[in-house]
Amino acid sequence: MAKVESKFKQTRWSLRDLFPSSDSPEFKQALKELESIVAEFEKVRQGLSDDIQPKRFLEIIALLEDILKLRSCLGAFAELWFAEDTQDQNAQTLVGQMQQMDADIENRLLFFSLWWKELAEKAAQRLMDDSGDYRYWLEKMREFKPFTLSEPEEKIINIKDVTGMRALVTLYDTITNRYIFKLKVDGEEKELTRGEIMSYIYQADAQVRAEVYQEVYRVYKDQAPILGQMYQTLARDWRSEQVNLRKFKTPIAARNLFNDIPDDVVSTILQVCQENIEVFQRYFKVKAKCLGMPRLRRYDIYAPVAKSTKKYDFSVASEMVLDAFREYDPQFAELALRVFESNHLDSEVRKGKRSGAFCADIIPGLTPWVLVNYNQQPEDVATLAHELGHSIHDMLTSHHTVFTNHPCLPLAETASTFGEMMLVDKLLKEENNEGVRRDLIFKQVSDSYATIMRQAFFSLFEQEAHGLIADGANVEELSEAYFQNLKTQFGDSLELGDEFHWEWVSVPHFYHTPFYVYAYSFGQLLVLSLYRQYKQEGESFKSRYKQILSAGGSLAPQRILADAGIDIHQADFWQGGFNVIDDLVRQLEEMSVK
């Protein structure tokens, strides 16, 4: 019988659902249409007043929504094209052009948000009462009133961001994604991308794992003076705008308001993480014992406990992920399948492609685009589940407006992390071999470390780094602060190589989105709690979970979770997530003495 070929193959994505190309008639027409709508919107300025009628107000918002949809599609085309090949000069140029266009349009539309923030409370409430799904977006906009500058000042900031902050981030991506790393594999020296070389940290050969980290951070150390200067400039820019001009109390407070997460909640999460350092330190010690090492090295934290060369073909991985989603809820699998069928998945590994992984939701109703660098490793299967989880979340929110479909950053990690847990749960359920089950539990704890503790300490370093830079710290001093951060995190549970001083300059989130990373800790601890409820409640849990996902960004995060019975202000809630991890570590400790 002839072998049936899988429909799931590693491919480069297609952007045709946005535009055929940047020089296509469709792209040029969209630019003309955008200009026309913006010009029409500018005319509404004279009609804005305290007594504007709700019907006219909603007409104005609908026009603004049309503008945002076109802006999003045009900008996304440029950004996705650049992500698939960061070395393509045409893509680089288009990104800059779209960012400039976006800033110009933002300045032309600015009058509306400034008018809305200044509108009398009684008049604003009257309009919000009839605003339907737009309400939370309107409410949230008014929360920024104390931190909003005059129209000329806001316009200057929008203009300078294009040639300042955004240009630096694009430059960082362009530089770092052209790095080539050398590694001797099976006696042959290979030239690898970062995505390719980092796949070797999961291999059984301890020497290879050490050589990977040493090579990666050798390159980043060589480039640290320039990459560090980029970061210092971005941090100074952030402080100048958010603290000095807008008067946020701290640099992170600006991100917290963007996320609509109260400052005290973020502080509580990070405090609970610090109080639970010992849980993961115990994990590293039991892992060292299972590996037959007196003490783990930082090189070894993702090492396989059992020597395995098992790889997962992309087609097999795709089926595994979809099956896991299907067993939980058939709708989840159907939504994830759309990404494949729309050819919106870029899974190839190639030079110049952006490293890492992401899911890009452009506008409601349009299937998201997913980028992964698939190397056939077990962790790549988990990454695929994670990013497809994001896509499911995005599609479940497509009934909302373009202003309210995106969940805030912390809640945006809910479905992605839950998706990974569905995959692991399926594998545990189907596996009878205790050794393999032990390895899966190791994988669960390892993922929890990477998503919770590692990100929490990243966040703590970011806060410290922004303060140090304000006090004039140089790149060497920032690197030493980062190394001390690692020492606190790991304690005596493992040995740290000196090259990890330079790890921080290799973390794109520090550059792309300041203070983003605590969202991962928030999301993982939330999911651990939700998944425990799912195990206890079964089918009755699913509707509540879908309700959380489907809310998107239409309500405040604490309101969405409060409706599901969760109080995010309570340390005990976040501690509940660590209790799940502690139980897994205890299981591993018991297995290690058998």
Phi, psi and omega in degrees: 000135180291141180288131179277124181284141177289147178279354181261108180232152176290124183221167168271140182289167174249138177256012185296335178289347170265293178207150178298322179191171181287341179253016180282156175303325181296318180294315181295322178294321179297321177298317180295317180297320179298315179299320180296315182292321179297317179298321177295320181294324181301334183287343183283350185306317184291339183265004181277125181203172180295334185255020177301141183280144181307320181298314179293323179300316180291328176297320179295317179295320179298322177294319178296324179294321176299321178296314182296322179298314180294318177301317183295317181293317180294313180294321180294322178303314180296314184293320180289323176298316178296321180296324182285339176202091184290351180263356180285115185294327178293321177293318177302315181296317181295321177303313179299318180296317181292324177294320178295315177301318182297317179295319179297316180294318179304319180292326180286336180265351191303327184304328184291310182295325178293318177298316183295320180293329183271351183299141179303145186302317182297316180294320180295317179297321179300317181286323180291332180298335181248018189265354177058231185290348178281348193304309184297321177301318179293317178299314183295323179300320182289338177294339180273001182306315181295344186247014182261138181263183178290164181301313178299321180294317179297323179294319179297318179298315179300320181290313184291335179296327183295313182266358179250264186303309184293323179295321179295319180295317177298319179296318178302313180297317182297316182292308188288333180276001173258358179297140174241132183247142182253135180212135177275118181236120181053043176081359182242129179282126181247150172257122190232153169284170179297318179300321180290314184290326182290344176294340182280351178287349180262006183272163186285334184287110184297324180294319179297317180301317179296316182296326178298306182298319181297321179289315182300312184277347168296313180296314182292327176296317178300326183265357186302322180303317181280318179294322178295321177296321176301314181295316178303317181296316179296320180293319178295319179298316180299313180296317182302317182281305191285322183265307186288319182269309186275343174074029167294148183294322182221160177301321183287337181298328178296314179297320181299321179289321175304319181280347187057041174248121182303146181306320184293331179291316179297316179298320180296314180301311182294325178293317178298321178298316180295324181289344182249021178308320187299331181299312181283332175295322174297321179299316180295326179290319179290328178292320177301318180298317180291332178274355181073031180247143177296325177205140179292149169259158178301333178297339194256002190292338177252014181293144175290140180285323176254138180293118183215140176248016184295131176237156182243113174302148184302320181296321178294316180299318181298316179296319180301313182295313181295323177297319179297317177297319184296321180294329177282311181198118182306328180298324180298317179294319180298319180292316180297324181298331179301325181298317177294310186293334179275356185057045179254017182243122175253105185248355182293156171251122181205156180295140178091338179290145179300137179285169177079210183205151175199165172237128182248112175263117189270297177217155178303137178093348179255125183303131181297161174257138182237131175243128171224158173248092192272117183247015177071013178271156179305321180293335177290328176295317179296320178298319178299316178298320181298308185290324176291331173299318175303315183296322177300313179304312182298319182287332176290344181258008188291349178279352179272170177287167179296340179275341189232007181276330183284125173289157176296163185306312180298319179284341180294341180271359186294303184291328181293313180290321177299323178298319176298319182291327174300318180296311181296321180298319178297315181295319178296321182294327185268354186255124179260339181289122184296325179296318179291321178298320177300318180295324178292322177294319174305317180297319179299314182291321178300315178296321178295321176300310185297327185269331183258291189291315179301316182289323178298317179286332169302313182296319178297321177295317180304315180297318178294317183297318179298323176292317180297318180296321177298331180269004174094018181295145177266180185296320178299319181291324176295321179295322178292321177297321179295319181295321177294325176300317178295319180299318178296318182296318187265338182056227180262017186279344178200169178264139182251125174283147184299333183296343180287354169307329191257007181299324188299329181285353180261005184263103186301326182301327178301326183271315186289311190218088182308135175066023176290323202294336179295344177301326179292317178297314178304308185296317182292315179296322176298314183294322178301319178292316180296320182292326176296319177297320179300317181294328181279325190256336180069227188301326184294340179287329193298321181293324179293321179294316178298326179297319178297313182294316185292341180293333179056235178247033184270352178217163175296141182307317182292333176288316179302315183283327177297322178296338177263010176084024184243127176254104186285353178279343187271125178300328182299326179296313181291327176296330178301325176295318179292330177296325177296315180295318180301321178296320178294319179295321178298320177300318179294321179296320179293320178296326185287343181260359179285000000 
